[in-house]
């Protein structure tokens, strides 16, 4: 994963929070169950209803533009409820059917195929590690992990990825973070303790985000309060 995984806000680092689901590697977990059909997700995702955008420039203290710096985004959260976490499994009734588990971004674009094959009868769960097929953390944003078979979606669950690279500075030091990487208002973002032992509840993504710019030698994180329908403009000095 990229170095920016360490750039979560200090407040959230102290709380030892993590998102559903962020295992060290993809896990395929058949569970003991034997009823037909797929589970309905008890938590209905609420997509963002407004657009946000960030544009900025990066330079050194002499005013020289910095080209090729990576830009990452982390989020802040507001507690919505302590109800059930999004269901991450699907129930398989016929082990001869091929089940595919795929990751789609918020634009409904297929971003990764993480499983394809027969699945055992019962409750079947595949957990995504938030990475692409090369093992690199995906760009920050909201994704959907879908169980599919025979051209139909059997079940799905949402995943919020943060700390991923969303932009890079150009020769003039400019960068832009599009709305897809700023899903303000999205719900549910289920938060757990770092060891997954404790569930904190379902959160929504708040309007305060943390933008990190990083070169091979140094980095800087800036907190940004976003306003609906407006473009936040940043001037960052390294």
C-alpha positions, 0 to 999 in steps of 0.5 A: 500500500502507498505511504499515505495510509499513515496519514489518517487524522490524529483524532481517528488514529487515537480512536483506533478506528477502521472501516468495514471491511479492511482485512490484511488480505482478501478472505473467502469465508464460508459460514455455517448456514443452509437457508435459501436465497441471499440476505437483504442488507439491513442498512440501506446506503444513502449516496451523496446528494451534493457535489464537492470539489477541491483544487489546489497548487503546491510549491516550495517556500521559494514559490517554485511549483512542485511537479509529480507530488501525490495527493491523498484524501482522508475523511471525517465522520459523524455518528448516525446510529448504532444499528446493525452494520451492513451485511457482507455475506450472501447465502448460496443455495446451489454449489454448482452455480458460479458466483463472482465477487466484483468491486465497483466504484461510485460510477458503476465501473468495474474496478476489480474481480476478487473471486469467481467460482463455485461457492459452498452451500450456506452463507458465503462471505468475501472480504475485500482488502481495499486494494486493486489487483496489484495490491495498491490501495484504491483511490479514496471513495465509496465502492460496492462489493457485489455478489453476482451470478448468471448476470444477476446481482445476488447481494452487495455491501458498501465499502469506504476507502480512505487514504488512497491517492486521488490526484498528482500535481502537474508541472505548474503544481496544480492538482484537482480532487473530483467529486467522486473522491469526496462523497460527503454525506454518504452513509453507512460508513461502519467503524470498528476497532483496529482489531475488529473486536468492537463495532462503533456504529454507522457513520456518515462522511462529514464535510471536513476532509484531510488532504495530504500532498506527498513527495519522496522527501516530505509531506503535508496534511491540510484540513479542509471544510467543504461547502456544498456546490463550491470548489475549495481552493488550497495553496500548499507550501512544502 
